[in-house]
């Protein structure tokens, strides 16, 4: 009718609707990122909720288990902030007060031809090269601080959203599966969601354990080596563990620069960082991420850089789980295609 191919029109409408949805997702990307963080927070807290729910008598105790888990989480967070956060803030204030003296020290030539002198000379060169950009960045610093303060509301919103994910996650999944009419397709989607659920749960627990292990190891050894601002640097390194590969490298570089400029044990810190990275990257991390996270380092680097270029720190943070999800879907589709192409081998006649 009217010379319009209905099949082509249907494909065109589908493509236009897909593009429209992608544009909509881009416009609400901040909101989507907050909900993704809430979902990942729910995965972090789900083991504690499940354990408490298992020990509570009777049925319908999910809400009570969630309440107890949140009380325990808030108590642990308050204790950590009280014991560790105060020392981090104290060392950060000390470092901020000593920055003028450190910058003045960087401008002074270091005598001798040692490794320390050469490294400090390189740092002096970079500081001199970038000093002209500091004043250009000052007008934007105020707006950045205001934007950061406005984003602190998400610290309250994310746990609230995580509470609803933990409470109604099973119901949301069941309603989603009811939208699929085909029984076999529903079973495949359910299996895929189960794999994704297991992947995200183990990934978030592994990242949290790696962050805690990094903070613990760094704080202990830096205190033994008398590295300046040991707790502050350990907290920084533990926080940057959430950004794969790039975060640990950035933390290591900052630790070495602070140690070098303040006259700390540079060689000892360098040896410790190398040994710990080998231990974590080849022993600890593979054991914690042994299921579903078998990604090549080149692919991880590509994902981190691409995610950072698209969305900054949020993109770099989400790059590895997104790549792992794509890998799960690809393996599912590939196994299904192989099962369809390769016929079943008939039983041998006797």
C-alpha positions in Angstrom: 0.0 0.0 0.0 1.3 3.4 -1.1 4.5 1.7 -2.2 5.8 1.3 1.4 7.5 -2.0 2.3 6.1 -3.0 5.7 9.1 -5.1 6.5 11.5 -2.2 5.8 9.3 0.2 7.7 9.3 -2.1 10.7 13.1 -2.3 10.7 13.4 1.4 10.3 11.0 2.0 13.2 13.0 -0.4 15.4 16.3 1.3 14.6 14.8 4.7 15.3 13.4 3.6 18.6 16.7 2.1 19.6 18.5 5.3 18.8 15.9 7.3 20.7 16.4 5.0 23.7 20.2 5.4 23.6 19.8 9.2 23.5 17.4 9.0 26.5 19.9 6.9 28.4 22.7 9.4 27.7 20.5 12.3 28.9 19.8 10.5 32.2 23.2 8.9 32.6 23.8 10.4 36.0 20.6 9.0 37.3 21.3 5.6 35.8 24.8 5.6 37.3 23.3 6.3 40.8 20.9 3.4 40.4 23.8 1.1 39.2 25.8 2.1 42.3 22.8 1.3 44.4 22.5 -2.1 42.8 26.2 -2.8 43.4 25.8 -1.7 47.0 23.0 -4.1 47.3 25.3 -6.9 46.1 27.8 -5.9 48.7 25.3 -6.2 51.5 23.3 -9.2 50.3 25.6 -11.9 51.9 25.0 -10.3 55.4 21.3 -9.9 54.8 21.0 -13.6 53.7 22.9 -14.8 56.7 20.8 -12.8 59.1 17.6 -13.9 57.3 18.6 -17.5 57.5 18.9 -17.3 61.3 15.7 -15.4 62.0 12.8 -17.6 63.0 9.6 -17.7 60.9 8.8 -16.4 57.4 8.5 -12.9 56.0 11.6 -11.7 58.0 13.3 -10.1 55.0 12.6 -6.6 56.1 13.8 -7.3 59.6 17.0 -8.9 58.3 17.5 -5.8 56.1 17.0 -3.5 59.1 19.5 -5.4 61.2 22.0 -5.5 58.4 21.8 -1.8 57.8 22.2 -1.1 61.5 25.3 -3.3 61.6 26.6 -1.6 58.4 26.1 1.9 59.8 27.8 0.9 63.1 30.8 -0.6 61.3 31.0 2.5 59.0 30.9 4.8 62.0 33.6 2.9 63.8 35.8 2.9 60.7 35.3 6.6 60.2 36.0 7.3 63.8 39.2 5.2 64.1 40.6 5.7 60.6 38.9 8.7 59.1 40.1 11.0 61.8 43.7 10.0 61.2 43.3 10.4 57.4 41.8 13.9 57.9 44.7 14.8 60.3 47.4 13.7 57.8 45.6 15.3 54.9 45.5 18.7 56.8 49.2 18.2 57.6 50.0 17.5 54.0 48.0 20.6 52.9 49.9 22.8 55.3 53.2 21.5 54.2 52.4 21.9 50.5 54.0 25.4 50.2 57.2 24.1 51.7 57.2 21.1 49.4 56.7 23.2 46.3 59.5 25.5 47.4 61.7 22.4 48.0 60.9 21.2 44.5 62.1 24.4 43.0 65.5 24.0 44.6 68.2 22.0 42.7 69.3 18.8 44.3 73.1 18.3 44.3 74.6 15.0 43.2 74.0 12.4 40.5 72.0 9.9 42.6 68.7 8.3 41.5 66.8 10.5 44.0 68.4 13.6 42.5 67.5 12.6 39.0 63.9 11.8 39.9 63.4 15.0 41.8 64.8 16.9 38.8 62.2 15.2 36.6 59.5 16.1 39.0 60.8 19.7 39.1 60.6 19.8 35.3 57.0 18.6 35.3 56.0 21.1 38.1 57.6 24.0 36.2 55.9 22.9 33.0 52.4 22.7 34.6 52.7 25.7 37.0 51.2 28.0 34.4 48.1 25.9 34.2 47.4 26.1 37.9 46.2 29.6 37.8 44.0 28.8 34.8 42.3 26.1 36.8 41.6 28.2 39.9 38.4 29.9 38.5 36.9 26.4 37.9 37.9 25.1 41.3 35.0 26.8 43.0 32.4 25.3 40.7 34.0 21.9 41.0 33.7 22.1 44.9 30.1 23.2 44.6 29.3 20.3 42.3 31.1 17.9 44.6 29.1 19.2 47.6 25.8 18.8 45.7 26.7 15.1 44.8 27.1 14.3 48.5 23.4 13.7 48.7 23.9 10.5 46.7 25.7 9.1 49.8 22.3 9.0 51.4 20.3 8.1 48.3 22.4 5.1 47.3 21.8 3.1 50.5 18.1 3.9 50.4 17.9 2.6 46.8 20.0 -0.4 47.7 17.4 -1.2 50.5 14.6 -1.5 47.9 16.8 -3.6 45.6 17.5 -6.0 48.4 13.9 -6.1 49.5 12.1 -6.3 46.2 14.9 -7.7 43.8 13.3 -11.1 43.5 9.9 -9.6 42.8 11.3 -7.3 40.1 13.1 -10.3 38.5 9.9 -12.4 38.5 7.8 -9.6 36.9 10.5 -9.1 34.2 10.5 -12.8 33.4 6.7 -12.8 33.1 6.9 -10.4 30.2 8.5 -13.2 28.1 5.8 -15.5 26.6 8.0 -18.2 25.2 8.8 -20.8 28.0 12.2 -21.9 26.5 13.2 -18.2 26.0 12.2 -17.4 29.6 14.3 -20.3 30.9 17.3 -19.0 28.9 16.9 -15.5 30.2 16.5 -16.7 33.7 19.7 -18.7 33.4 21.5 -15.6 32.0 20.2 -13.4 34.9 21.4 -16.0 37.3 24.9 -15.9 35.8 24.9 -12.1 35.8 23.7 -12.1 39.5 26.6 -14.4 40.5 29.1 -12.4 38.5 28.2 -9.0 40.0 28.0 -10.4 43.5 31.4 -12.0 43.3 33.0 -9.0 41.5 31.8 -6.5 44.1 32.9 -8.7 47.0 36.2 -9.2 45.4 36.8 -5.5 44.8 35.8 -4.8 48.4 38.2 -7.4 49.8 41.0 -6.2 47.5 40.5 -2.6 48.7 40.5 -3.7 52.4 43.6 -5.9 51.8 45.4 -3.0 50.0 44.6 -0.6 52.8 45.7 -3.0 55.5 48.9 -4.1 53.8 49.9 -0.5 52.9 49.2 1.0 56.3 51.1 -1.8 58.1 54.2 -1.7 55.9 54.2 2.1 55.5 54.1 2.4 59.2 57.0 0.0 59.6 59.0 1.8 56.9 58.1 5.2 58.4 56.7 6.4 55.1 55.3 10.0 55.5 51.5 10.2 55.7 51.2 6.4 55.8 47.5 6.2 56.7 46.5 8.8 54.1 48.4 7.1 51.4 47.0 3.7 52.4 43.4 5.0 52.3 44.1 6.6 48.9 45.5 3.3 47.5 42.5 1.3 48.9 40.0 3.7 47.4 41.7 3.6 44.0 41.4 -0.2 43.9 37.9 0.3 42.7 39.3 1.6 39.3 40.9 -1.5 37.7 44.6 -1.3 36.7 44.7 2.5 36.3 43.8 3.2 39.9 46.6 1.1 41.5 49.2 2.6 39.1 48.0 6.1 39.9 48.1 5.4 43.7 51.6 3.9 43.4 52.9 6.9 41.5 51.5 9.3 44.0 53.0 7.3 46.9 56.4 7.3 45.3 56.3 11.0 44.6 55.2 11.9 48.2 57.9 9.5 49.6 60.6 10.9 47.3 59.8 14.6 48.0 59.5 14.1 51.8 62.8 12.2 52.0 61.2 8.9 52.9 62.4 5.4 52.2 61.9 5.6 48.4 63.6 2.3 47.6 61.8 0.4 50.3 58.5 1.8 49.2 59.2 0.9 45.6 60.2 -2.7 46.4 57.1 -3.1 48.6 54.8 -1.8 45.9 56.3 -4.1 43.3 56.1 -7.2 45.5 52.5 -6.4 46.6 51.3 -5.8 43.1 52.7 -9.2 42.0 51.1 -10.9 44.9 47.7 -9.2 44.4 47.6 -9.4 40.6 48.8 -13.0 40.2 47.6 -14.7 43.5 45.0 -12.8 45.4 42.9 -11.2 42.6 42.7 -14.4 40.5 41.5 -16.4 43.6 38.8 -13.8 44.4 37.7 -13.3 40.7 38.0 -16.9 39.6 34.4 -17.1 38.2 33.2 -15.0 35.2 36.0 -12.4 35.3 38.6 -14.1 33.0 39.4 -11.0 30.9 42.6 -10.4 29.1 44.7 -7.5 30.5 44.6 -5.8 27.1 40.8 -5.9 27.0 40.7 -4.5 30.6 43.0 -1.7 29.6 40.9 -0.9 26.5 37.7 -1.0 28.6 39.2 1.3 31.3 40.5 3.9 28.9 37.4 3.8 26.7 35.1 4.1 29.8 37.2 6.9 31.2 37.0 8.7 27.8 33.2 8.3 27.6 32.2 9.0 31.2 35.3 9.7 33.2 35.7 7.9 36.6 32.2 6.3 36.5 33.0 4.8 33.0 36.4 3.5 34.2 34.8 2.0 37.3 32.0 0.2 35.4 34.2 -0.9 32.5 35.3 -4.3 33.9 31.8 -5.5 34.9 30.4 -4.3 31.6 33.0 -6.2 29.7 32.4 -9.3 31.9 28.6 -9.0 31.2 29.3 -8.8 27.4 31.5 -11.9 27.7 28.8 -13.9 29.5 26.2 -12.9 26.8 28.7 -13.8 24.0 29.5 -17.2 25.5 25.8 -17.9 25.9 25.0 -17.0 22.3 28.1 -18.9 21.0 27.2 -22.1 22.9 23.6 -21.8 21.6 24.8 -21.4 18.1 27.2 -24.3 18.3 24.4 -26.5 19.7 22.2 -25.5 16.8 24.9 -26.1 14.1 26.4 -29.3 15.4 23.8 -32.1 15.2 23.6 -34.7 17.9 25.7 -37.8 17.2 23.5 -40.8 16.8 24.1 -43.8 19.1 26.3 -46.5 17.6 24.5 -49.6 16.4 25.3 -52.8 18.1 
